[in-house]
């Protein structure tokens, strides 16, 4: 019988990836950037011109290789693609010692 282990909800954390939370956030931002590019029927060349990234850098980001791209740059990309980006800081529940960083798309 195959043993199954429940996920923490963060695949990067499950595989003990360094900076797991940052990687999860970046993956969510990259996925949304990719969705918008696809919905607008943009080529990677067209999108890279809009975003101020080289086409190879954009391609890498969309394939999950985004270690060299900051979260701030990814949020700027969303803005350049016509999306409002808000950062909301609020108190964490007392049941948790640390705050939570998450991406919520409206």
Secondary structure, DSSP 8 states (H G I E B T S, - for coil): --------S-HHHHTT-TTHHHHHHHHHHHHHHHHHHHHTT--HHHHHHHHT--HHHHHHHHTT--TTS-HHHHHHHHHHTT-----------TT-SS--------
